[in-house]
Amino acid sequence: MERHLSFSKSIMLIVFILVILFISIFLLKSEPHIPLLVATVGTAVLLRLFGFSWKQLESAIIQGIQTAIMPILILSLIGILIAVWMMSGTVPTILYYGMDYIEPHYFAVSALYVTIVVSMFTGSSFTTVSTVGVALMGIAVTTGISPTLAAGAVICGACFGDKMSPLSDTTNFAPAVAGVSLFTHIGHMVYTTVPALVVTTVFFLLAPMASTMDLSSLHLIKTALNEGFHIHWLTLISPLAVIICSIKRIPILPTLITGIVTGLIVTALVQHHTAVEVWFSVMQNGYKSPIANETVASIVNRGGLQSMMGSVSLILIALALGGLLQHCGVIEAFFRRVMQPLKRKSSIVMMTGASSMAVNGMTGEQYLSILLPGQMFRDEYTRREIPAKTLSRTLEDCGTLVNPLIPWGVSGAFFAAALGVPVIEYVPYAIFLWVSPLFTFAYALIPRLQRNSLGGKS
């Protein structure tokens, strides 16, 4: 598709989108779906007035939506997986024993490091959040811990592995775009990741637990779990199978299907629920337990294919808008003009990070937030003699980690749906996600640290 958009027109479109989203989401407190749809329609109308044909606009929208197919399949299977793991007793078993072994006053730090370990082995924040993360959220609810605090700890730990694990797709994608080796990329990220993790750990150690914490109710909760499910170690076979598949780098769709199938087998063998029509109903609409205890019911009555449809529609709209911005040249016209006056090496790094964040905000897609700035800035890094590993680190810190902070981002929409906490509510507690980019910028701006990022002073 021919790209001939001017810088002034790209500015007009970007300002239009930001105004619509800011007023609707932050001032009117609307859900992001309709504001995004309005922004998409308005952007298409403006592009049509700027000379793009409907065929070009339609092609751009379709290309954007095509990138949503895999996230939609993953979200759909994870919704089914959560429902099956409730029905099979997997999550209830983890809750039952987790309440014995996790000290509530140190819950946040425990959740952080448990999810770090799991995400490092699986390389997937989605897998970590939808398995261990869901169980940890259940423990938080039963012990009176703030769901937003718990969600922040889970997401921080899950995204640590998404950033640092050699099994992660984005950890492999960013160095490939920048032109450096995988382990050079991981080694260079240590300089921003370790300080960010230290800050995150201290925050969760000092974070006050909920004043309504009622440990006396734990006995009633465990009794309700025992009455509603057969609590047995065999129910842990399914999450173990998912983790093994992830470690062996089996693609995520077969991995999730393995989790669903093994969960159904466990349901039949351990919970003695063998009615296939019930299985289908649970996978479609989520698990509905007869348990009277409201706390336990609020935890286990969830999941199902339909539970993910809100996130699916949000991703479709966001990536349709992203397709218009990318394939009609809006993003390229804007950033190439902005990049021209930059003289200092530190300014190039800062603009790289800002570009990744902006692409995340405009498209909701973390892969585009790595790919587009990476392609635009790679030659400039070579020309300015800035290490390519700094480019890959900046793309990872400001691309991968910022996406969960965007309500319409693929990761943000999924985490909110899986954990039951809106993005805007968990953002203040997702310390690791927004402190890492700050350290990236610090390395670019502080003279004593510049040698690490810029190969010398700028």
C-alpha positions as CSV (number, residue, x, y, z in Angstrom):
1,M,0.0,0.0,0.0
2,E,1.4,3.4,-1.0
3,R,2.1,5.6,2.0
4,H,1.9,9.3,1.3
5,L,0.6,10.8,4.5
6,S,2.2,14.1,5.6
7,F,3.5,14.8,9.1
8,S,0.8,17.4,9.8
9,K,-2.0,15.0,8.9
10,S,-0.4,12.2,11.1
11,I,-0.3,14.7,14.0
12,M,-4.0,15.5,13.4
13,L,-5.0,11.8,13.5
14,I,-2.9,11.1,16.6
15,V,-4.3,14.0,18.5
16,F,-7.8,13.1,17.5
17,I,-7.4,9.5,18.8
18,L,-5.8,10.7,22.1
19,V,-8.5,13.2,22.7
20,I,-11.3,10.7,22.1
21,L,-9.6,8.1,24.4
22,F,-8.6,10.5,27.1
23,I,-12.1,12.1,27.5
24,S,-14.0,8.8,27.2
25,I,-11.8,6.6,29.4
26,F,-10.3,8.9,32.0
27,L,-12.9,11.7,32.3
28,L,-16.1,9.8,31.5
29,K,-14.9,6.6,33.0
30,S,-16.2,4.6,30.0
31,E,-15.1,1.1,29.1
32,P,-12.6,1.3,26.3
33,H,-14.5,-0.6,23.7
34,I,-16.8,2.1,22.3
35,P,-14.3,4.9,22.6
36,L,-11.8,2.8,20.6
37,L,-14.5,2.0,18.0
38,V,-15.4,5.7,17.7
39,A,-11.6,6.5,17.3
40,T,-11.4,3.8,14.6
41,V,-14.4,5.1,12.6
42,G,-13.2,8.7,13.0
43,T,-9.7,7.7,11.9
44,A,-11.0,5.9,8.8
45,V,-13.2,8.9,7.9
46,L,-10.2,11.3,8.2
47,L,-8.0,9.0,6.2
48,R,-10.7,8.8,3.5
49,L,-10.8,12.7,3.4
50,F,-7.0,12.6,3.1
51,G,-7.2,10.7,-0.1
52,F,-7.1,7.0,0.8
53,S,-9.5,4.8,-1.0
54,W,-12.0,2.6,0.8
55,K,-10.1,-0.4,-0.6
56,Q,-6.9,0.8,1.0
57,L,-8.6,1.4,4.3
58,E,-10.4,-2.0,4.2
59,S,-7.1,-3.7,3.5
60,A,-5.4,-1.9,6.4
61,I,-8.1,-2.9,8.8
62,I,-8.0,-6.5,7.7
63,Q,-4.2,-6.6,8.0
64,G,-4.5,-5.2,11.5
65,I,-7.2,-7.7,12.5
66,Q,-5.2,-10.6,11.1
67,T,-2.6,-10.0,13.8
68,A,-5.4,-10.6,16.4
69,I,-6.1,-14.1,15.3
70,M,-3.5,-15.8,17.5
71,P,-4.3,-13.7,20.7
72,I,-8.0,-14.5,20.2
73,L,-7.4,-18.2,19.9
74,I,-5.2,-18.1,23.0
75,L,-7.7,-16.0,25.0
76,S,-10.5,-18.4,24.0
77,L,-8.6,-21.5,25.1
78,I,-7.5,-19.9,28.4
79,G,-11.1,-19.0,29.2
80,I,-12.0,-22.7,28.7
81,L,-8.9,-23.8,30.6
82,I,-9.8,-21.7,33.7
83,A,-13.4,-23.2,33.7
84,V,-12.1,-26.8,33.4
85,W,-9.5,-26.3,36.1
86,M,-12.3,-25.0,38.4
87,M,-14.5,-28.0,37.6
88,S,-11.6,-30.5,38.0
89,G,-10.6,-29.2,41.4
90,T,-7.2,-28.0,40.3
91,V,-7.6,-24.4,41.5
92,P,-9.5,-25.4,44.6
93,T,-6.7,-27.8,45.6
94,I,-4.1,-25.1,45.1
95,L,-6.2,-22.8,47.2
96,Y,-6.7,-25.4,49.9
97,Y,-3.0,-26.1,50.4
98,G,-1.8,-22.6,49.5
99,M,-3.7,-21.1,52.5
100,D,-1.6,-23.3,54.7
101,Y,1.8,-22.5,53.2
102,I,1.6,-18.8,52.1
103,E,2.0,-16.3,55.0
104,P,-0.6,-13.6,54.3
105,H,1.6,-10.7,55.6
106,Y,4.2,-11.7,53.0
107,F,1.7,-12.7,50.3
108,A,2.7,-10.0,47.8
109,V,6.4,-10.9,47.8
110,S,5.5,-14.6,47.7
111,A,3.2,-14.2,44.7
112,L,5.9,-12.1,43.0
113,Y,8.6,-14.7,43.2
114,V,6.4,-17.7,42.6
115,T,5.2,-16.2,39.4
116,I,8.8,-15.2,38.5
117,V,9.9,-18.8,38.8
118,V,7.0,-20.2,36.8
119,S,7.3,-17.5,34.1
120,M,11.0,-18.1,33.7
121,F,10.4,-21.8,33.1
122,T,7.4,-21.3,30.8
123,G,8.5,-18.1,29.1
124,S,4.9,-17.0,28.9
125,S,3.1,-14.4,31.0
126,F,-0.2,-15.6,29.6
127,T,0.3,-19.1,30.8
128,T,1.6,-17.9,34.2
129,V,-1.3,-15.6,34.9
130,S,-4.0,-18.0,33.7
131,T,-2.6,-20.9,35.9
132,V,-0.7,-19.9,39.0
133,G,-1.9,-16.3,38.9
134,V,-5.6,-17.3,39.0
135,A,-4.9,-19.6,42.0
136,L,-2.9,-16.9,43.8
137,M,-5.8,-14.4,43.3
138,G,-8.1,-16.9,44.9
139,I,-5.8,-17.1,48.0
140,A,-5.7,-13.3,48.1
141,V,-9.5,-13.1,48.2
142,T,-9.8,-15.8,50.9
143,T,-7.3,-14.0,53.2
144,G,-8.7,-10.5,52.7
145,I,-5.7,-9.2,50.7
146,S,-6.5,-6.4,48.2
147,P,-7.2,-7.9,44.8
148,T,-5.4,-5.0,43.1
149,L,-2.3,-5.5,45.2
150,A,-2.3,-9.2,44.4
151,A,-2.9,-8.6,40.7
152,G,0.0,-6.2,40.6
153,A,2.4,-8.8,42.3
154,V,1.2,-11.6,39.9
155,I,1.6,-9.5,36.8
156,C,5.0,-8.2,37.8
157,G,6.3,-11.7,38.3
158,A,4.7,-13.1,35.2
159,C,6.1,-10.2,33.0
160,F,9.6,-10.8,34.5
161,G,9.8,-14.1,32.7
162,D,8.2,-12.6,29.6
163,K,11.1,-10.2,29.6
164,M,14.0,-12.3,30.8
165,S,13.3,-15.9,29.9
166,P,15.1,-17.3,26.9
167,L,11.9,-19.3,26.2
168,S,9.9,-16.1,25.8
169,D,8.9,-15.1,22.3
170,T,9.4,-11.3,22.9
171,T,12.8,-12.0,24.5
172,N,13.8,-13.7,21.2
173,F,11.9,-11.2,19.0
174,A,13.5,-8.0,20.3
175,P,17.2,-9.0,19.7
176,A,16.2,-10.4,16.3
177,V,14.8,-7.0,15.3
178,A,17.8,-5.2,16.7
179,G,20.4,-7.6,15.2
180,V,22.0,-9.0,18.4
181,S,22.3,-12.4,19.9
182,L,19.7,-13.7,22.4
183,F,22.1,-13.9,25.4
184,T,23.7,-10.6,24.7
185,H,20.2,-9.1,24.9
186,I,19.4,-10.9,28.1
187,G,22.7,-9.9,29.7
188,H,22.3,-6.3,28.8
189,M,18.8,-6.2,30.3
190,V,20.2,-7.2,33.7
191,Y,21.2,-3.5,34.2
192,T,17.6,-2.3,34.2
193,T,15.9,-5.5,35.3
194,V,17.8,-6.1,38.6
195,P,17.3,-2.5,40.0
196,A,13.6,-2.6,38.9
197,L,13.2,-6.0,40.7
198,V,14.8,-4.6,43.8
199,V,12.5,-1.6,43.8
200,T,9.5,-3.9,43.2
201,T,10.5,-6.3,46.0
202,V,10.9,-3.5,48.5
203,F,7.5,-2.0,47.5
204,F,5.7,-5.3,48.1
205,L,7.5,-5.9,51.3
206,L,6.4,-2.5,52.6
207,A,3.0,-2.5,51.0
208,P,0.3,-2.6,53.8
209,M,-1.9,-5.6,53.8
210,A,-5.7,-5.2,54.0
211,S,-6.9,-4.2,57.4
212,T,-9.9,-6.5,56.9
213,M,-7.8,-9.6,56.8
214,D,-9.8,-12.3,58.7
215,L,-7.7,-15.4,59.2
216,S,-10.5,-17.0,61.3
217,S,-12.6,-17.5,58.2
218,L,-10.0,-19.7,56.6
219,H,-11.4,-22.8,58.4
220,L,-14.8,-22.1,56.9
221,I,-13.3,-21.6,53.5
222,K,-11.4,-24.9,53.6
223,T,-14.4,-26.7,54.8
224,A,-16.4,-25.3,51.9
225,L,-13.7,-26.4,49.5
226,N,-13.7,-29.9,51.0
227,E,-17.5,-30.1,50.7
228,G,-17.5,-28.9,47.1
229,F,-14.5,-30.8,45.7
230,H,-12.4,-33.8,46.2
231,I,-9.1,-32.2,47.2
232,H,-6.4,-34.4,45.9
233,W,-2.8,-34.1,44.6
234,L,-3.9,-35.7,41.3
235,T,-5.7,-32.5,40.3
236,L,-2.2,-30.9,40.0
237,I,-1.4,-33.1,37.0
238,S,-2.9,-30.8,34.6
239,P,-0.9,-27.6,35.5
240,L,2.2,-29.8,35.7
241,A,1.5,-31.0,32.1
242,V,1.2,-27.3,31.0
243,I,4.4,-26.3,32.6
244,I,6.3,-29.3,31.1
245,C,4.9,-28.5,27.6
246,S,6.0,-24.9,28.0
247,I,9.5,-25.9,29.1
248,K,9.8,-28.2,26.1
249,R,8.8,-25.2,24.0
250,I,5.7,-26.9,22.6
251,P,3.6,-24.1,20.9
252,I,1.1,-22.4,23.2
253,L,-2.1,-23.7,21.5
254,P,-1.2,-27.4,21.8
255,T,0.0,-26.6,25.4
256,L,-3.4,-25.1,26.3
257,I,-5.3,-27.9,24.7
258,T,-3.2,-30.4,26.7
259,G,-4.2,-28.5,29.9
260,I,-7.9,-28.7,28.9
261,V,-7.8,-32.4,28.0
262,T,-5.9,-33.5,31.1
263,G,-8.2,-31.3,33.2
264,L,-11.3,-33.1,31.8
265,I,-9.6,-36.5,32.5
266,V,-9.0,-35.3,36.1
267,T,-12.6,-34.2,36.3
268,A,-13.8,-37.7,35.5
269,L,-11.3,-39.6,37.6
270,V,-11.1,-37.4,40.7
271,Q,-14.4,-35.3,40.8
272,H,-16.4,-38.1,39.2
273,H,-18.2,-35.7,36.8
274,T,-18.5,-37.7,33.6
275,A,-21.5,-36.0,31.8
276,V,-20.1,-34.7,28.5
277,E,-23.0,-32.2,28.2
278,V,-22.0,-30.7,31.5
279,W,-18.4,-30.4,30.3
280,F,-19.6,-28.6,27.2
281,S,-21.7,-26.2,29.3
282,V,-18.8,-25.4,31.6
283,M,-16.4,-24.8,28.8
284,Q,-18.9,-22.5,27.1
285,N,-20.3,-20.6,30.1
286,G,-17.9,-21.2,32.9
287,Y,-18.1,-23.3,36.1
288,K,-21.1,-22.8,38.4
289,S,-20.6,-24.4,41.8
290,P,-23.4,-25.3,44.3
291,I,-21.1,-24.1,47.1
292,A,-23.0,-21.8,49.5
293,N,-19.9,-20.0,50.9
294,E,-19.9,-16.7,49.0
295,T,-16.1,-16.2,49.1
296,V,-15.4,-19.6,47.6
297,A,-18.2,-19.3,45.1
298,S,-16.8,-15.9,43.9
299,I,-13.5,-17.6,43.2
300,V,-14.5,-20.9,41.5
301,N,-17.6,-19.7,39.6
302,R,-15.8,-18.3,36.6
303,G,-14.1,-19.1,33.3
304,G,-15.5,-20.3,30.1
305,L,-15.3,-19.3,26.4
306,Q,-17.9,-16.5,26.9
307,S,-15.9,-14.9,29.7
308,M,-13.2,-13.9,27.2
309,M,-15.5,-12.3,24.6
310,G,-15.2,-8.8,26.1
311,S,-11.5,-9.0,25.8
312,V,-11.7,-10.5,22.3
313,S,-13.9,-7.7,21.0
314,L,-11.6,-5.1,22.6
315,I,-8.5,-6.6,20.9
316,L,-10.3,-6.8,17.5
317,I,-11.3,-3.1,17.7
318,A,-7.8,-2.0,18.9
319,L,-5.9,-3.9,16.2
320,A,-8.3,-2.6,13.5
321,L,-7.3,0.9,14.6
322,G,-3.7,-0.3,14.8
323,G,-4.0,-1.6,11.2
324,L,-5.1,1.8,10.0
325,L,-2.3,3.6,11.7
326,Q,0.4,1.2,10.6
327,H,-0.6,0.4,7.0
328,C,-1.8,3.8,6.1
329,G,1.6,5.2,7.1
330,V,0.4,7.3,10.1
331,I,3.0,5.9,12.5
332,E,5.9,6.1,10.0
333,A,5.1,9.7,9.0
334,F,5.0,10.8,12.6
335,F,8.1,9.1,14.0
336,R,10.4,9.7,11.0
337,R,9.8,13.4,11.2
338,V,10.2,13.5,14.9
339,M,13.5,11.6,14.7
340,Q,15.1,14.0,12.2
341,P,16.1,16.8,14.6
342,L,17.5,14.5,17.3
343,K,21.3,15.1,17.7
344,R,22.4,13.5,21.0
345,K,22.7,9.7,21.4
346,S,20.7,9.9,24.6
347,S,17.8,11.6,22.7
348,I,17.8,8.7,20.2
349,V,17.4,6.2,23.1
350,M,14.7,8.3,24.7
351,M,12.8,8.6,21.5
352,T,13.1,4.8,20.9
353,G,11.5,4.1,24.2
354,A,8.8,6.8,23.7
355,S,8.1,5.4,20.3
356,S,7.5,1.9,21.7
357,M,5.2,3.3,24.3
358,A,3.3,5.4,21.7
359,V,2.9,2.4,19.4
360,N,1.6,0.4,22.3
361,G,-0.9,3.1,23.1
362,M,-2.0,3.5,19.5
363,T,-2.2,-0.1,18.4
364,G,-2.4,-2.2,21.7
365,E,0.0,-4.7,20.2
366,Q,3.4,-5.4,21.8
367,Y,4.9,-7.0,18.8
368,L,4.3,-3.9,16.7
369,S,5.7,-1.8,19.6
370,I,9.0,-3.7,19.1
371,L,9.0,-4.2,15.4
372,L,8.1,-0.7,14.1
373,P,10.5,1.4,16.3
374,G,13.1,-1.3,15.8
375,Q,12.9,-1.0,12.1
376,M,12.9,2.8,12.2
377,F,15.8,3.3,14.6
378,R,18.1,0.4,13.7
379,D,20.0,2.2,11.0
380,E,20.2,5.3,13.2
381,Y,21.8,3.4,16.0
382,T,24.4,2.0,13.6
383,R,25.1,5.5,12.2
384,R,25.4,7.0,15.7
385,E,27.5,4.1,16.9
386,I,25.0,3.3,19.7
387,P,25.2,-0.4,20.7
388,A,22.5,-2.5,19.1
389,K,22.0,-4.2,22.4
390,T,20.8,-0.9,23.8
391,L,18.1,-0.8,21.0
392,S,17.0,-4.4,21.9
393,R,16.9,-3.6,25.6
394,T,14.9,-0.4,25.1
395,L,12.4,-2.1,22.8
396,E,11.9,-4.9,25.5
397,D,11.6,-2.5,28.4
398,C,9.2,0.0,26.7
399,G,7.4,-2.5,24.4
400,T,6.9,-5.8,26.2
401,L,6.5,-4.3,29.7
402,V,4.2,-1.3,28.8
403,N,1.6,-3.4,26.9
404,P,-0.1,-4.7,30.1
405,L,-0.5,-1.1,31.3
406,I,-2.7,-0.3,28.3
407,P,-6.4,-1.1,28.9
408,W,-6.9,-2.0,25.2
409,G,-3.5,-3.7,24.9
410,V,-3.5,-7.4,24.1
411,S,-1.8,-8.2,27.5
412,G,-3.8,-5.6,29.4
413,A,-7.1,-6.9,28.2
414,F,-6.2,-10.5,28.9
415,F,-4.7,-9.9,32.4
416,A,-7.8,-7.9,33.4
417,A,-10.2,-10.7,32.2
418,A,-8.2,-13.5,33.8
419,L,-7.6,-11.9,37.2
420,G,-10.8,-9.9,37.4
421,V,-9.1,-6.6,38.1
422,P,-9.4,-3.7,35.6
423,V,-6.1,-2.4,34.1
424,I,-6.5,1.1,35.6
425,E,-6.9,-0.4,39.1
426,Y,-3.8,-2.7,39.0
427,V,-1.5,-0.2,37.2
428,P,-0.3,1.5,40.4
429,Y,0.8,-1.9,41.8
430,A,2.5,-3.1,38.6
431,I,5.7,-1.5,39.8
432,F,8.1,-3.6,37.8
433,L,6.4,-2.7,34.5
434,W,6.8,1.0,34.7
435,V,10.0,1.2,36.8
436,S,12.0,-0.8,34.2
437,P,11.5,1.9,31.4
438,L,12.5,4.5,34.0
439,F,15.8,2.8,34.5
440,T,16.2,2.5,30.7
441,F,15.8,6.3,30.5
442,A,18.1,6.8,33.4
443,Y,20.9,4.9,31.7
444,A,20.4,7.2,28.7
445,L,20.4,10.5,30.6
446,I,22.7,10.1,33.6
447,P,26.3,10.7,32.5
448,R,27.9,8.0,34.8
449,L,25.5,5.4,33.4
450,Q,25.7,6.4,29.7
451,R,28.7,4.2,28.9
452,N,26.5,1.2,29.5
453,S,23.9,2.3,27.0
454,L,25.6,4.6,24.5
455,G,29.1,3.2,24.3
456,G,30.4,6.4,25.7
457,K,29.1,9.9,26.5
458,S,26.6,11.3,24.2
